[in-house]
């Protein structure tokens, strides 16, 4: 293939993170799941009791409610120039050793990176502000880590190679 056709077909890496906006349901789910697991471990029969079935039904209802409240956030890596602009726009503060080590303002960069890398859901400015404000610190950190890894961690520079697939189909990777 020519360089022009390769460039025309180029796609930036993407990743997705699921975020449940009803995290309060997690504690209820964990309690019910522990109770059902405990009941099953101490049961003298393999057949579920009516109480087991009721617990299972309530767990499944919670799982459905959590799934309905879950948003898949999709990120796309930035190309070099937007990345450099993002770093420049979040310059390190001279009085902060962490900033000097990282090369950017550690208080502002991660939110800016999440905002710049996020491609879905498509949110206007107010919606994005409300979405980010609704997240726990842990949820935001998961988004920031995904965006950071997508833009700065090692990703394959060439074709990937599956040892498992090659064992099943020897010689299929040869051209």
OpenMM code with the backbone's topology and positions (N, CA, C; nanometers):
from openmm import Vec3, app, unit

residues = "UNK UNK UNK UNK UNK UNK UNK UNK UNK UNK UNK UNK UNK UNK UNK UNK UNK UNK UNK UNK UNK UNK UNK UNK UNK UNK UNK UNK UNK UNK UNK UNK UNK UNK UNK UNK UNK UNK UNK UNK UNK UNK UNK UNK UNK UNK UNK UNK UNK UNK UNK UNK UNK UNK UNK UNK UNK UNK UNK UNK UNK UNK UNK UNK UNK UNK UNK UNK UNK UNK UNK UNK UNK UNK UNK UNK UNK UNK UNK UNK UNK UNK UNK UNK UNK UNK UNK UNK UNK UNK UNK UNK UNK UNK UNK UNK UNK UNK UNK UNK UNK UNK UNK UNK UNK UNK UNK UNK UNK UNK UNK UNK UNK UNK UNK UNK UNK UNK UNK UNK UNK UNK UNK UNK UNK UNK UNK UNK UNK UNK UNK UNK UNK UNK UNK UNK UNK UNK UNK UNK UNK UNK UNK UNK UNK UNK UNK UNK UNK UNK UNK UNK UNK UNK UNK UNK UNK UNK UNK UNK UNK UNK UNK UNK UNK UNK UNK UNK UNK UNK UNK UNK UNK UNK UNK".split()
positions = [
    Vec3(0.0838, -0.1186, 0.0000),
    Vec3(0.0000, 0.0000, 0.0000),
    Vec3(0.0879, 0.1244, 0.0000),
    Vec3(0.0392, 0.2282, -0.0619),
    Vec3(0.1136, 0.3534, -0.0644),
    Vec3(0.0934, 0.4280, 0.0670),
    Vec3(0.1838, 0.5190, 0.0964),
    Vec3(0.1717, 0.5988, 0.2184),
    Vec3(0.0426, 0.6792, 0.2166),
    Vec3(0.0017, 0.7279, 0.0988),
    Vec3(-0.1226, 0.8054, 0.0892),
    Vec3(-0.2440, 0.7202, 0.1268),
    Vec3(-0.2488, 0.5974, 0.0787),
    Vec3(-0.3639, 0.5123, 0.1119),
    Vec3(-0.3601, 0.4710, 0.2593),
    Vec3(-0.2400, 0.4499, 0.3152),
    Vec3(-0.2298, 0.4183, 0.4575),
    Vec3(-0.2760, 0.5361, 0.5434),
    Vec3(-0.2336, 0.6569, 0.5053),
    Vec3(-0.2753, 0.7759, 0.5802),
    Vec3(-0.4257, 0.7979, 0.5695),
    Vec3(-0.4818, 0.7723, 0.4531),
    Vec3(-0.6253, 0.7891, 0.4340),
    Vec3(-0.7050, 0.6908, 0.5197),
    Vec3(-0.6484, 0.5754, 0.5452),
    Vec3(-0.7176, 0.4731, 0.6238),
    Vec3(-0.6831, 0.4789, 0.7728),
    Vec3(-0.5953, 0.5702, 0.8118),
    Vec3(-0.5497, 0.5772, 0.9505),
    Vec3(-0.6648, 0.6082, 1.0457),
    Vec3(-0.6661, 0.5416, 1.1576),
    Vec3(-0.7652, 0.5637, 1.2635),
    Vec3(-0.6909, 0.5737, 1.3959),
    Vec3(-0.7333, 0.6647, 1.4802),
    Vec3(-0.6733, 0.6797, 1.6117),
    Vec3(-0.7278, 0.5729, 1.7065),
    Vec3(-0.6465, 0.5304, 1.8015),
    Vec3(-0.6949, 0.4302, 1.8973),
    Vec3(-0.8085, 0.4856, 1.9823),
    Vec3(-0.8974, 0.3966, 2.0221),
    Vec3(-1.0106, 0.4328, 2.1063),
    Vec3(-1.0235, 0.3321, 2.2196),
    Vec3(-1.0898, 0.3748, 2.3247),
    Vec3(-1.1214, 0.2868, 2.4368),
    Vec3(-1.2510, 0.3355, 2.4993),
    Vec3(-1.3122, 0.2520, 2.5802),
    Vec3(-1.4384, 0.2890, 2.6445),
    Vec3(-1.4361, 0.2489, 2.7915),
    Vec3(-1.5081, 0.3264, 2.8707),
    Vec3(-1.5226, 0.3008, 3.0145),
    Vec3(-1.6711, 0.3105, 3.0474),
    Vec3(-1.7222, 0.2122, 3.1183),
    Vec3(-1.8615, 0.2167, 3.1627),
    Vec3(-1.8690, 0.2807, 3.3003),
    Vec3(-1.9642, 0.3727, 3.3157),
    Vec3(-1.9815, 0.4443, 3.4416),
    Vec3(-2.1276, 0.4340, 3.4833),
    Vec3(-2.1513, 0.3758, 3.6004),
    Vec3(-2.2869, 0.3664, 3.6543),
    Vec3(-2.3144, 0.4915, 3.7361),
    Vec3(-2.4164, 0.5655, 3.6967),
    Vec3(-2.4502, 0.6885, 3.7662),
    Vec3(-2.5424, 0.6640, 3.8860),
    Vec3(-2.5735, 0.5390, 3.9119),
    Vec3(-2.6506, 0.5002, 4.0313),
    Vec3(-2.5649, 0.4074, 4.1161),
    Vec3(-2.4515, 0.4569, 4.1576),
    Vec3(-2.3591, 0.3775, 4.2386),
    Vec3(-2.4168, 0.3423, 4.3742),
    Vec3(-2.5206, 0.4135, 4.4178),
    Vec3(-2.5831, 0.3816, 4.5452),
    Vec3(-2.6424, 0.2407, 4.5443),
    Vec3(-2.6757, 0.1907, 4.4269),
    Vec3(-2.7344, 0.0571, 4.4162),
    Vec3(-2.6323, -0.0534, 4.4390),
    Vec3(-2.5040, -0.0216, 4.4250),
    Vec3(-2.3984, -0.1215, 4.4395),
    Vec3(-2.3998, -0.1854, 4.5786),
    Vec3(-2.4189, -0.1053, 4.6823),
    Vec3(-2.4191, -0.1592, 4.8190),
    Vec3(-2.5348, -0.2568, 4.8380),
    Vec3(-2.6517, -0.2229, 4.7856),
    Vec3(-2.7665, -0.3140, 4.7950),
    Vec3(-2.7381, -0.4438, 4.7213),
    Vec3(-2.6806, -0.4323, 4.6019),
    Vec3(-2.6472, -0.5516, 4.5224),
    Vec3(-2.5488, -0.6404, 4.5985),
    Vec3(-2.4423, -0.5791, 4.6529),
    Vec3(-2.3409, -0.6559, 4.7252),
    Vec3(-2.4014, -0.7290, 4.8444),
    Vec3(-2.4905, -0.6624, 4.9197),
    Vec3(-2.5544, -0.7240, 5.0356),
    Vec3(-2.6372, -0.8455, 4.9928),
    Vec3(-2.7192, -0.8281, 4.8915),
    Vec3(-2.8036, -0.9384, 4.8452),
    Vec3(-2.7201, -1.0519, 4.7877),
    Vec3(-2.6153, -1.0177, 4.7127),
    Vec3(-2.5303, -1.1208, 4.6536),
    Vec3(-2.4578, -1.2009, 4.7625),
    Vec3(-2.4089, -1.1317, 4.8651),
    Vec3(-2.3443, -1.2016, 4.9777),
    Vec3(-2.4429, -1.2957, 5.0452),
    Vec3(-2.5640, -1.2473, 5.0661),
    Vec3(-2.6658, -1.3287, 5.1323),
    Vec3(-2.6988, -1.4526, 5.0498),
    Vec3(-2.7160, -1.4360, 4.9191),
    Vec3(-2.7480, -1.5500, 4.8336),
    Vec3(-2.6309, -1.6476, 4.8281),
    Vec3(-2.5112, -1.5970, 4.8150),
    Vec3(-2.3919, -1.6821, 4.8109),
    Vec3(-2.3781, -1.7610, 4.9406),
    Vec3(-2.4009, -1.6962, 5.0529),
    Vec3(-2.3928, -1.7625, 5.1831),
    Vec3(-2.4990, -1.8712, 5.1958),
    Vec3(-2.6202, -1.8405, 5.1533),
    Vec3(-2.7286, -1.9386, 5.1605),
    Vec3(-2.6965, -2.0607, 5.0746),
    Vec3(-2.6422, -2.0365, 4.9555),
    Vec3(-2.6095, -2.1476, 4.8664),
    Vec3(-2.4954, -2.2316, 4.9230),
    Vec3(-2.3987, -2.1677, 4.9866),
    Vec3(-2.2837, -2.2399, 5.0423),
    Vec3(-2.3238, -2.3291, 5.1593),
    Vec3(-2.4283, -2.2902, 5.2321),
    Vec3(-2.4701, -2.3683, 5.3490),
    Vec3(-2.5916, -2.4569, 5.3220),
    Vec3(-2.6410, -2.4520, 5.2000),
    Vec3(-2.7589, -2.5319, 5.1662),
    Vec3(-2.7222, -2.6795, 5.1582),
    Vec3(-2.8145, -2.7633, 5.2024),
    Vec3(-2.7918, -2.9074, 5.1974),
    Vec3(-2.8465, -2.9692, 5.0694),
    Vec3(-2.9055, -2.8868, 4.9845),
    Vec3(-2.9613, -2.9356, 4.8589),
    Vec3(-2.9184, -2.8453, 4.7438),
    Vec3(-2.9151, -2.8997, 4.6244),
    Vec3(-2.8804, -2.8196, 4.5071),
    Vec3(-2.9989, -2.7380, 4.4566),
    Vec3(-3.1189, -2.7805, 4.4942),
    Vec3(-3.2395, -2.7107, 4.4491),
    Vec3(-3.2528, -2.5787, 4.5246),
    Vec3(-3.2762, -2.4682, 4.4534),
    Vec3(-3.2903, -2.3392, 4.5215),
    Vec3(-3.4233, -2.3319, 4.5965),
    Vec3(-3.4203, -2.2674, 4.7117),
    Vec3(-3.5424, -2.2472, 4.7893),
    Vec3(-3.6183, -2.1275, 4.7326),
    Vec3(-3.7409, -2.1109, 4.7792),
    Vec3(-3.8182, -1.9926, 4.7373),
    Vec3(-3.7470, -1.8645, 4.7793),
    Vec3(-3.6853, -1.8661, 4.8980),
    Vec3(-3.6117, -1.7489, 4.9457),
    Vec3(-3.4910, -1.7204, 4.8557),
    Vec3(-3.4215, -1.8252, 4.8118),
    Vec3(-3.3086, -1.8082, 4.7188),
    Vec3(-3.3563, -1.7460, 4.5886),
    Vec3(-3.4672, -1.7947, 4.5381),
    Vec3(-3.5208, -1.7437, 4.4118),
    Vec3(-3.5635, -1.5973, 4.4261),
    Vec3(-3.6169, -1.5605, 4.5403),
    Vec3(-3.6563, -1.4214, 4.5644),
    Vec3(-3.5319, -1.3318, 4.5690),
    Vec3(-3.4271, -1.3778, 4.6367),
    Vec3(-3.3011, -1.3025, 4.6390),
    Vec3(-3.2448, -1.2871, 4.4983),
    Vec3(-3.2469, -1.3951, 4.4217),
    Vec3(-3.1960, -1.3899, 4.2841),
    Vec3(-3.2767, -1.2922, 4.2004),
    Vec3(-3.4085, -1.2912, 4.2184),
    Vec3(-3.4945, -1.1993, 4.1443),
    Vec3(-3.4605, -1.0540, 4.1795),
    Vec3(-3.4420, -1.0263, 4.3086),
    Vec3(-3.4084, -0.8904, 4.3515),
    Vec3(-3.2710, -0.8482, 4.2994),
    Vec3(-3.1759, -0.9409, 4.2983),
    Vec3(-3.0424, -0.9115, 4.2443),
    Vec3(-3.0535, -0.8760, 4.0964),
    Vec3(-3.1278, -0.9542, 4.0212),
    Vec3(-3.1431, -0.9286, 3.8772),
    Vec3(-3.2125, -0.7949, 3.8520),
    Vec3(-3.3079, -0.7589, 3.9361),
    Vec3(-3.3741, -0.6286, 3.9228),
    Vec3(-3.2746, -0.5153, 3.9453),
    Vec3(-3.1913, -0.5309, 4.0488),
    Vec3(-3.0888, -0.4296, 4.0746),
    Vec3(-2.9902, -0.4206, 3.9585),
    Vec3(-2.9499, -0.5346, 3.9046),
    Vec3(-2.8568, -0.5350, 3.7907),
    Vec3(-2.9181, -0.4622, 3.6715),
    Vec3(-3.0463, -0.4832, 3.6482),
    Vec3(-3.1135, -0.4158, 3.5369),
    Vec3(-3.1202, -0.2654, 3.5620),
    Vec3(-3.1499, -0.2270, 3.6857),
    Vec3(-3.1577, -0.0850, 3.7202),
    Vec3(-3.0199, -0.0193, 3.7052),
    Vec3(-2.9154, -0.0892, 3.7482),
    Vec3(-2.7796, -0.0371, 3.7344),
    Vec3(-2.7411, -0.0254, 3.5865),
    Vec3(-2.7777, -0.1258, 3.5077),
    Vec3(-2.7454, -0.1227, 3.3642),
    Vec3(-2.8138, -0.0051, 3.2955),
    Vec3(-2.9383, 0.0235, 3.3344),
    Vec3(-3.0098, 0.1367, 3.2753),
    Vec3(-2.9463, 0.2699, 3.3125),
    Vec3(-2.8729, 0.2721, 3.4219),
    Vec3(-2.8101, 0.3944, 3.4711),
    Vec3(-2.6623, 0.4020, 3.4344),
    Vec3(-2.6191, 0.3153, 3.3457),
    Vec3(-2.4780, 0.3103, 3.3078),
    Vec3(-2.4561, 0.3769, 3.1732),
    Vec3(-2.3529, 0.4585, 3.1680),
    Vec3(-2.3147, 0.5297, 3.0467),
    Vec3(-2.1809, 0.4746, 2.9994),
    Vec3(-2.1717, 0.4432, 2.8698),
    Vec3(-2.0424, 0.4057, 2.8144),
    Vec3(-1.9764, 0.5319, 2.7608),
    Vec3(-1.8619, 0.5651, 2.8185),
    Vec3(-1.7865, 0.6832, 2.7776),
    Vec3(-1.6747, 0.6359, 2.6864),
    Vec3(-1.6735, 0.6891, 2.5654),
    Vec3(-1.5748, 0.6475, 2.4654),
    Vec3(-1.4735, 0.7595, 2.4446),
    Vec3(-1.3462, 0.7197, 2.4423),
    Vec3(-1.2362, 0.8135, 2.4227),
    Vec3(-1.1613, 0.7812, 2.2945),
    Vec3(-1.1093, 0.8855, 2.2318),
    Vec3(-1.0222, 0.8699, 2.1145),
    Vec3(-0.8933, 0.9462, 2.1433),
    Vec3(-0.7813, 0.8841, 2.1101),
    Vec3(-0.6510, 0.9467, 2.1322),
    Vec3(-0.6405, 1.0765, 2.0520),
    Vec3(-0.5633, 1.1681, 2.1057),
    Vec3(-0.5352, 1.2931, 2.0359),
    Vec3(-0.4131, 1.2736, 1.9461),
    Vec3(-0.4107, 1.3442, 1.8376),
    Vec3(-0.2891, 1.3449, 1.7568),
    Vec3(-0.1857, 1.4350, 1.8260),
    Vec3(-0.0676, 1.4362, 1.7740),
    Vec3(0.0452, 1.5043, 1.8382),
    Vec3(0.0197, 1.6528, 1.8632),
    Vec3(-0.0260, 1.7275, 1.7635),
    Vec3(-0.0422, 1.8730, 1.7805),
    Vec3(-0.1480, 1.9091, 1.8851),
    Vec3(-0.2655, 1.8474, 1.8829),
    Vec3(-0.3604, 1.8773, 1.9913),
    Vec3(-0.3067, 1.8372, 2.1292),
    Vec3(-0.2293, 1.7279, 2.1358),
    Vec3(-0.1696, 1.6884, 2.2625),
    Vec3(-0.0743, 1.7973, 2.3127),
    Vec3(0.0126, 1.8456, 2.2239),
    Vec3(0.1080, 1.9497, 2.2633),
    Vec3(0.0366, 2.0773, 2.3075),
    Vec3(-0.0719, 2.1126, 2.2405),
    Vec3(-0.1503, 2.2306, 2.2799),
    Vec3(-0.2124, 2.2089, 2.4176),
    Vec3(-0.2644, 2.0904, 2.4419),
    Vec3(-0.3241, 2.0593, 2.5714),
    Vec3(-0.2207, 2.0733, 2.6828),
    Vec3(-0.1016, 2.0215, 2.6602),
    Vec3(0.0061, 2.0337, 2.7594),
    Vec3(0.0427, 2.1799, 2.7803),
    Vec3(0.0540, 2.2546, 2.6709),
    Vec3(0.0890, 2.3968, 2.6818),
    Vec3(-0.0203, 2.4745, 2.7551),
    Vec3(-0.1460, 2.4401, 2.7299),
    Vec3(-0.2580, 2.5089, 2.7953),
    Vec3(-0.2669, 2.4757, 2.9440),
    Vec3(-0.1998, 2.3699, 2.9859),
    Vec3(-0.1999, 2.3272, 3.1261),
    Vec3(-0.0562, 2.3208, 3.1767),
    Vec3(0.0141, 2.4312, 3.1583),
    Vec3(0.1566, 2.4386, 3.1910),
    Vec3(0.1811, 2.4103, 3.3390),
    Vec3(0.2952, 2.3484, 3.3677),
    Vec3(0.3279, 2.3174, 3.5075),
    Vec3(0.3483, 2.4452, 3.5900),
    Vec3(0.3049, 2.4404, 3.7138),
    Vec3(0.3276, 2.5520, 3.8066),
    Vec3(0.4673, 2.5369, 3.8657),
    Vec3(0.5373, 2.6480, 3.8751),
    Vec3(0.6760, 2.6444, 3.9217),
    Vec3(0.6891, 2.6002, 4.0678),
    Vec3(0.5865, 2.6266, 4.1492),
    Vec3(0.5936, 2.5951, 4.2915),
    Vec3(0.5397, 2.4563, 4.3262),
    Vec3(0.5112, 2.3763, 4.2271),
    Vec3(0.4565, 2.2429, 4.2510),
    Vec3(0.5499, 2.1360, 4.1944),
    Vec3(0.6202, 2.0639, 4.2813),
    Vec3(0.7124, 1.9605, 4.2345),
    Vec3(0.6443, 1.8555, 4.1458),
    Vec3(0.5220, 1.8161, 4.1797),
    Vec3(0.4526, 1.7158, 4.0978),
    Vec3(0.4324, 1.7666, 3.9554),
    Vec3(0.3993, 1.8934, 3.9416),
    Vec3(0.3825, 1.9522, 3.8085),
    Vec3(0.5144, 1.9481, 3.7315),
    Vec3(0.6218, 1.9794, 3.7999),
    Vec3(0.7525, 1.9811, 3.7343),
    Vec3(0.7909, 1.8409, 3.6868),
    Vec3(0.7585, 1.7397, 3.7663),
    Vec3(0.7895, 1.6022, 3.7281),
    Vec3(0.7041, 1.5585, 3.6094),
    Vec3(0.5734, 1.5880, 3.6154),
    Vec3(0.4814, 1.5434, 3.5107),
    Vec3(0.4914, 1.6290, 3.3848),
    Vec3(0.5301, 1.7552, 3.3987),
    Vec3(0.5414, 1.8429, 3.2829),
    Vec3(0.4135, 1.9180, 3.2502),
    Vec3(0.3169, 1.9174, 3.3438),
    Vec3(0.1915, 1.9909, 3.3255),
    Vec3(0.1267, 2.0153, 3.4608),
    Vec3(0.0239, 2.0990, 3.4616),
    Vec3(-0.0511, 2.1308, 3.5822),
    Vec3(-0.1369, 2.0095, 3.6188),
    Vec3(-0.0996, 1.9443, 3.7275),
    Vec3(-0.1691, 1.8205, 3.7646),
    Vec3(-0.3104, 1.8450, 3.8165),
    Vec3(-0.3454, 1.9689, 3.8502),
    Vec3(-0.4810, 1.9996, 3.8950),
    Vec3(-0.5773, 2.0210, 3.7787),
    Vec3(-0.5258, 2.0597, 3.6623),
    Vec3(-0.6158, 2.0925, 3.5506),
    Vec3(-0.6046, 1.9983, 3.4312),
    Vec3(-0.4914, 1.9349, 3.4160),
    Vec3(-0.4648, 1.8564, 3.2952),
    Vec3(-0.5598, 1.7391, 3.2766),
    Vec3(-0.5885, 1.6643, 3.3823),
    Vec3(-0.6662, 1.5416, 3.3648),
    Vec3(-0.8103, 1.5710, 3.3232),
    Vec3(-0.8698, 1.6741, 3.3811),
    Vec3(-1.0048, 1.7092, 3.3364),
    Vec3(-1.0024, 1.7582, 3.1920),
    Vec3(-0.9022, 1.8382, 3.1576),
    Vec3(-0.8905, 1.8853, 3.0196),
    Vec3(-0.8709, 1.7685, 2.9238),
    Vec3(-0.7910, 1.6709, 2.9651),
    Vec3(-0.7663, 1.5530, 2.8820),
    Vec3(-0.8945, 1.4723, 2.8624),
    Vec3(-0.9703, 1.4520, 2.9691),
    Vec3(-1.0974, 1.3802, 2.9578),
    Vec3(-1.1893, 1.4541, 2.8610),
    Vec3(-1.2002, 1.5847, 2.8765),
    Vec3(-1.2878, 1.6639, 2.7908),
    Vec3(-1.2450, 1.6565, 2.6438),
    Vec3(-1.1152, 1.6651, 2.6182),
    Vec3(-1.0646, 1.6664, 2.4803),
    Vec3(-1.0700, 1.5291, 2.4138),
    Vec3(-1.0533, 1.4238, 2.4916),
    Vec3(-1.0473, 1.2887, 2.4349),
    Vec3(-1.1841, 1.2214, 2.4233),
    Vec3(-1.2826, 1.2705, 2.4980),
    Vec3(-1.4146, 1.2062, 2.5013),
    Vec3(-1.4899, 1.2317, 2.3708),
    Vec3(-1.5328, 1.1230, 2.3057),
    Vec3(-1.6068, 1.1360, 2.1802),
    Vec3(-1.7534, 1.0936, 2.1926),
    Vec3(-1.7858, 1.0169, 2.2965),
    Vec3(-1.9263, 0.9859, 2.3204),
    Vec3(-1.9437, 0.9493, 2.4669),
    Vec3(-2.0588, 0.9810, 2.5221),
    Vec3(-2.1726, 1.0406, 2.4533),
    Vec3(-2.1420, 1.1854, 2.4138),
    Vec3(-2.2105, 1.2320, 2.3114),
    Vec3(-2.1921, 1.3708, 2.2692),
    Vec3(-2.2708, 1.4601, 2.3639),
    Vec3(-2.1986, 1.5439, 2.4386),
    Vec3(-2.2598, 1.6316, 2.5376),
    Vec3(-2.2218, 1.7759, 2.5090),
    Vec3(-2.3166, 1.8686, 2.5297),
    Vec3(-2.2796, 2.0089, 2.5173),
    Vec3(-2.2035, 2.0482, 2.6439),
    Vec3(-2.1545, 2.1696, 2.6496),
    Vec3(-2.0715, 2.2133, 2.7622),
    Vec3(-2.1384, 2.1988, 2.8974),
    Vec3(-2.2650, 2.2402, 2.9067),
    Vec3(-2.3370, 2.2301, 3.0340),
    Vec3(-2.3605, 2.0843, 3.0732),
    Vec3(-2.3953, 2.0009, 2.9756),
    Vec3(-2.4166, 1.8586, 3.0042),
    Vec3(-2.2873, 1.7922, 3.0495),
    Vec3(-2.1763, 1.8272, 2.9841),
    Vec3(-2.0479, 1.7688, 3.0216),
    Vec3(-2.0086, 1.8125, 3.1622),
    Vec3(-2.0303, 1.9407, 3.1939),
    Vec3(-2.0026, 1.9883, 3.3301),
    Vec3(-2.0859, 1.9095, 3.4315),
    Vec3(-2.2158, 1.8940, 3.4043),
    Vec3(-2.3047, 1.8225, 3.4962),
    Vec3(-2.2633, 1.6758, 3.5084),
    Vec3(-2.2265, 1.6155, 3.3963),
    Vec3(-2.1827, 1.4753, 3.3985),
    Vec3(-2.0590, 1.4591, 3.4856),
    Vec3(-1.9576, 1.5415, 3.4627),
    Vec3(-1.8343, 1.5297, 3.5407),
    Vec3(-1.8586, 1.5601, 3.6875),
    Vec3(-1.9487, 1.6544, 3.7163),
    Vec3(-1.9801, 1.6875, 3.8554),
    Vec3(-2.0567, 1.5763, 3.9255),
    Vec3(-2.1243, 1.4906, 3.8507),
    Vec3(-2.2020, 1.3806, 3.9093),
    Vec3(-2.1158, 1.2603, 3.9446),
    Vec3(-1.9911, 1.2590, 3.9002),
    Vec3(-1.9030, 1.1443, 3.9215),
    Vec3(-1.8357, 1.1486, 4.0576),
    Vec3(-1.8091, 1.0306, 4.1112),
    Vec3(-1.7233, 1.0231, 4.2288),
    Vec3(-1.5791, 1.0458, 4.1837),
    Vec3(-1.4929, 1.0694, 4.2789),
    Vec3(-1.3517, 1.0856, 4.2467),
    Vec3(-1.2981, 0.9592, 4.1807),
    Vec3(-1.3406, 0.8434, 4.2309),
    Vec3(-1.2959, 0.7157, 4.1742),
    Vec3(-1.3433, 0.7002, 4.0301),
    Vec3(-1.4685, 0.7366, 4.0029),
    Vec3(-1.5203, 0.7265, 3.8660),
    Vec3(-1.4450, 0.8213, 3.7736),
    Vec3(-1.4211, 0.9449, 3.8189),
    Vec3(-1.3458, 1.0377, 3.7361),
    Vec3(-1.2053, 0.9854, 3.7113),
    Vec3(-1.1423, 0.9307, 3.8143),
    Vec3(-1.0074, 0.8756, 3.7978),
    Vec3(-1.0048, 0.7644, 3.6939),
    Vec3(-1.1103, 0.6820, 3.6884),
    Vec3(-1.1164, 0.5756, 3.5875),
    Vec3(-1.1217, 0.6361, 3.4472),
    Vec3(-1.1969, 0.7443, 3.4307),
    Vec3(-1.2022, 0.8114, 3.3000),
    Vec3(-1.0671, 0.8745, 3.2664),
    Vec3(-1.0099, 0.9430, 3.3642),
    Vec3(-0.8810, 1.0090, 3.3411),
    Vec3(-0.7725, 0.9069, 3.3078),
    Vec3(-0.7727, 0.7947, 3.3784),
    Vec3(-0.6730, 0.6907, 3.3521),
    Vec3(-0.6896, 0.6335, 3.2110),
    Vec3(-0.8131, 0.6119, 3.1700),
    Vec3(-0.8375, 0.5595, 3.0346),
    Vec3(-0.7887, 0.6583, 2.9297),
    Vec3(-0.8198, 0.7863, 2.9478),
    Vec3(-0.7768, 0.8885, 2.8515),
    Vec3(-0.6243, 0.9012, 2.8515),
    Vec3(-0.5625, 0.8978, 2.9692),
    Vec3(-0.4169, 0.9064, 2.9800),
    Vec3(-0.3504, 0.7867, 2.9111),
    Vec3(-0.3980, 0.6668, 2.9449),
    Vec3(-0.3388, 0.5465, 2.8860),
    Vec3(-0.3528, 0.5466, 2.7348),
    Vec3(-0.4644, 0.5920, 2.6854),
    Vec3(-0.4879, 0.5969, 2.5421),
    Vec3(-0.3896, 0.6911, 2.4731),
    Vec3(-0.3579, 0.8006, 2.5385),
    Vec3(-0.2724, 0.9027, 2.4783),
    Vec3(-0.1246, 0.8880, 2.5100),
    Vec3(-0.0900, 0.8249, 2.6224),
    Vec3(0.0495, 0.8262, 2.6640),
    Vec3(0.1128, 0.6909, 2.6907),
    Vec3(0.0353, 0.5873, 2.7136),
    Vec3(0.0949, 0.4572, 2.7419),
    Vec3(0.1295, 0.3867, 2.6122),
    Vec3(0.2113, 0.2843, 2.6253),
    Vec3(0.2512, 0.2080, 2.5071),
    Vec3(0.1303, 0.1428, 2.4420),
    Vec3(0.1199, 0.1608, 2.3132),
    Vec3(0.0209, 0.0900, 2.2323),
    Vec3(0.0977, 0.0255, 2.1181),
    Vec3(0.0452, -0.0798, 2.0611),
    Vec3(0.1181, -0.1449, 1.9524),
    Vec3(0.1451, -0.0483, 1.8370),
    Vec3(0.2695, -0.0449, 1.7915),
    Vec3(0.3057, 0.0403, 1.6786),
    Vec3(0.2925, -0.0334, 1.5463),
    Vec3(0.2767, -0.1621, 1.5518),
    Vec3(0.2662, -0.2422, 1.4309),
    Vec3(0.1610, -0.3484, 1.4499),
    Vec3(0.1592, -0.4435, 1.3609),
    Vec3(0.0601, -0.5507, 1.3731),
    Vec3(0.0755, -0.6239, 1.5056),
    Vec3(-0.0362, -0.6595, 1.5644),
    Vec3(-0.0329, -0.7363, 1.6879),
    Vec3(-0.0260, -0.8844, 1.6535),
    Vec3(0.0187, -0.9627, 1.7488),
    Vec3(0.0427, -1.1041, 1.7248),
    Vec3(-0.0186, -1.1837, 1.8384),
    Vec3(-0.1114, -1.2722, 1.8090),
    Vec3(-0.1737, -1.3572, 1.9091),
    Vec3(-0.1065, -1.4941, 1.9077),
    Vec3(-0.0397, -1.5263, 2.0178),
    Vec3(0.0224, -1.6579, 2.0276),
    Vec3(-0.0830, -1.7670, 2.0286),
    Vec3(-0.1952, -1.7422, 2.0966),
    Vec3(-0.3010, -1.8433, 2.1051),
    Vec3(-0.3580, -1.8741, 1.9671),
    Vec3(-0.3842, -1.7711, 1.8868),
    Vec3(-0.4388, -1.7937, 1.7527),
    Vec3(-0.3367, -1.8618, 1.6634),
    Vec3(-0.2108, -1.8257, 1.6792),
    Vec3(-0.1067, -1.8867, 1.5968),
    Vec3(-0.0856, -2.0337, 1.6293),
    Vec3(-0.1073, -2.0724, 1.7553),
    Vec3(-0.0976, -2.2145, 1.7906),
    Vec3(-0.2081, -2.2942, 1.7215),
    Vec3(-0.3258, -2.2348, 1.7117),
    Vec3(-0.4378, -2.3035, 1.6476),
    Vec3(-0.4278, -2.3038, 1.4954),
    Vec3(-0.3665, -2.1995, 1.4420),
    Vec3(-0.3570, -2.1858, 1.2965),
    Vec3(-0.2126, -2.1556, 1.2576),
    Vec3(-0.1208, -2.2503, 1.2737),
    Vec3(0.0204, -2.2248, 1.2420),
    Vec3(0.0373, -2.1875, 1.0951),
    Vec3(0.1215, -2.0908, 1.0730),
    Vec3(0.1509, -2.0503, 0.9355),
    Vec3(0.0519, -1.9491, 0.8800),
    Vec3(-0.0586, -1.9193, 0.9511),
    Vec3(-0.1588, -1.8265, 0.8986),
    Vec3(-0.1110, -1.6830, 0.9037),
    Vec3(-0.0057, -1.6552, 0.9837),
    Vec3(0.0433, -1.5187, 0.9914),
    Vec3(0.1497, -1.4891, 0.8864),
    Vec3(0.1823, -1.5860, 0.8067),
    Vec3(0.2806, -1.5651, 0.7017),
    Vec3(0.2136, -1.5072, 0.5798),
    Vec3(0.2824, -1.4200, 0.5104),
    Vec3(0.2254, -1.3577, 0.3899),
    Vec3(0.2896, -1.4167, 0.2673),
] * unit.nanometer
topology = app.Topology()
chain = topology.addChain("A")
for resn in residues:
    res = topology.addResidue(resn, chain)
    for name in ("N", "CA", "C"):
        topology.addAtom(name, app.Element.getBySymbol(name[0]), res)
